[in-house]
Amino acid sequence: MMFSPSYMPFFGTLILGTFITISSSTWFGSWIGLELNMLSFIPLITIKMNFYFSESALKYFLIQALGSTLFISASCMYLTLTFISSPLILLSLLLKLGSAPFHFWFPQVMEGMAWPQAIMLMTIQKIAPMVLISYLLTYPMLTFITSLSAILSAMTGALGGFNTMSLRKLMAFSSINHLSWMLISITIADVFWMLYFIFYSILTLSVVILFSMFQAYTLSDLMKSNQINSSFNLFIPLNLLSLGGLPPLSGFIPKWMLIQLLINNKLFIPLFFLLVSALITLYFYLRIIMLFIILTNPIMSVNVKLNPMSSLSFFMSSFTLFNMFMLTLPLMFFMF
């Protein structure tokens, strides 16, 4: 479901709210940007009169309103009670992100969204809170809280994807797991999480475009649509493996760099939980891929009818080339 032109102003104010939050020099200005971002995203969720869309919009509004209330209340105490207000601001931002232990709303909101709104929630809506968290980490206690939330998010995102047939819930728990890598990278280097976020956004977009093309919301829907174009039987496994961080695909590159940073800073305990969660997350990606391998019916070459490449096929080919191009990147480290 694509956005009609009448919804473009809401998308513009959503981006504007993000820039206001990032560029503001005061907590009050950041709060205004967050509110503008939230109020612009709610009409985009309810783009069609539907019970599930309305329920997701209401849940999203209540959670974000609670986080905004906690944020503005704590920021008012910042000058007098800095020791108390700083952790409260951090907790409000973690609530807005959907990071563990405040993750309970994220899969439920994702479950009632269409794929275009879901990709916005998993990517664009994370930018402003993540930047504010990077501004906030000036005390060791705040760094400890962020690291603890990253460990909990890693295990929650890994274990939450078991025994679910919903693709939106799978992507929601995958997003929580990838959020843990970005949170732990903020505690080490402020800029590195942006690199991870760019890789994560491109790979998530490549997977969600395929799901949106097939209108697949469960594993059974995805299996029914695998006869549309045989080339997509390669795109989906390759993009899912890259999103899971399987070497030497492009999704492994930012994780490889972060592993080196964690080892250099002797953060072995967070590294252990992140690696274990990455292996578990890769399991439910492999579950989807195994269904493609087992249930895909081969077609005789004489019966194949070549379809003209559509614009979405071109984008999927571009994303696949991005994954294949990154296969050569590790060779550069050995050459120099």
Order of alpha helices (4+ residues) and beta strands (2+ residues): alpha-alpha-alpha-alpha-alpha-alpha-alpha-alpha-alpha-alpha-alpha-alpha-alpha-alpha-alpha-alpha
